[in-house]
Amino acid sequence: MNPNLKWKTLFILAVILFCIYFLFGYPTFPTSLAQVKDNFGKQIKLGLDLQGGTHLILQVQIQEAIAQETDTTVDRLTTQLRSKNIRYDEVRRADDTHILVRNIDPSQLSQFRDIVSAQYANYWDMAPAAGEQNSYTLTLRTSAIAQIQESTMTQSLETIERRINALGLTEPTIQPRGGRNSNEILVQLPGEGDPTRAKAVIQAGGQLELKLVEDPVPYPSESAALAAHGGVLPPGTELVPGRSETRNSTGGVDTGESWYVLNRAPIVTGRDLRSAVENRNT
């Protein structure tokens, strides 16, 4: 036999034997047919077409994210104008990408423009409102809309991936579907035979918002909080429940329900955060 052919044949046989061992004998050498099947199942991951599963196409509500950005800006701008004692008739969302500020005190127009230029110019264009005196319209920039779309898609993909991983599935597919401006996400879950469960896990809502506490001391009940403000909360605030902890006379800790008056406009939202890591002071 040709020596070269002999070595080639031995090499091919070695590769075949290695592949067989990797498929059936890894990670532990089988001593029964059941172990052979178990090892084979661990090495060969069947896709959606072969083993079945759940195929979902999710549409990310970009327009809702844009409207939420506009609402947040309305709340923040309202709070700032009040803190600077700038007089106006109203600040409201005209539509998802426009804010109308009506009838600003003429003597304070320059102060208003300075606030918008200094703190909102990256996202908003400012122009006099058509048909209104001493009024301005803020228009969400095209670049800002694109940024909101990109960040919303990125956050949605990361959130869906974390929630799907909690199901313990093997090799799920989670990726954008369509072109650059598409708002759809493709989710394929091989082996997941319950689409309802998958949808429930994916659609579980949650949004991070950090808000300032207006009153330094919490109230024991909702009625007590309202009574402290004459039955009506201050403009731009909201009342939310929480839990409080107080140390008792025996050294233990008593927990109970408390109510807090918060500024409605968040100072930080999840969109403002780029990353977060656990850290411990030493």
Secondary structure, DSSP 8 states (H G I E B T S, - for coil): --HHHHHHHHHHHHHHHHHHHHHHTSSS--SSHHHHHHHHHHH----HHHH-EEEEEEE--HHHHHHHHHHHHHHHHHHHHHHTT---SEEEEEETTEEEEE---GGGHHHHHHHHHHHTTTTEEEEE-TT-SS-EEEEE-HHHHHHHHHHHHHHHHHHHHHHHHTTT-SS-EEEEESSTT--EEEEEEET---HHHHHHHHH-----EE--BSSSS-BSSHHHHHHHTTTS--TTEEEEEEEEEEE-TTS-EEEEEEEEEEESS-SEEGGG-S--------
